[in-house]
Amino acid sequence: MNKIAIFCLMLCCMLFSIQPAEAKKKSGEGDVVSSVICNIVTQLSGPISQAIATLVIIITGYSFFVGKVSIGMLFIVAAGMMFVFGAQTIMGWILGQKAYQCKGGSVLAESASRK
């Protein structure tokens, strides 16, 4: 057999063995990618991160009163925590949905038109 025939045979075998990608599912239907990302979001907004944020507030406040941190840094820390803990609410505003939460490895999105 010549090289072109072998190439065409290999190409046909590859085309017939192609499977649809699991990542093409809609987000929030229990797929692997959605599950991993929702678990990360849950960890970032859970009690561990709230305890770390409390420590950051205490340390930043103490540093401000001692004179080591400027008022601008206080606003930066506050804005950072606001974005971390308010990310799901902000996504709800952007997507126009009332409730946007990651629970149980899937995105629970309730549209604003449903009550």
Buried (B, 14 or more C-beta within 10 A) or exposed (E): EEEEEEEEEEEEEEEEEEEEEEEEBEEBEEBEEBBEBBEEBBEEBEEEBEEEBEEEBEEBEEBBEEEEBEEEEBEEBEEEBEEEBEBBEEBBEEEEBEEBBBEEBBBEBEEEEEE
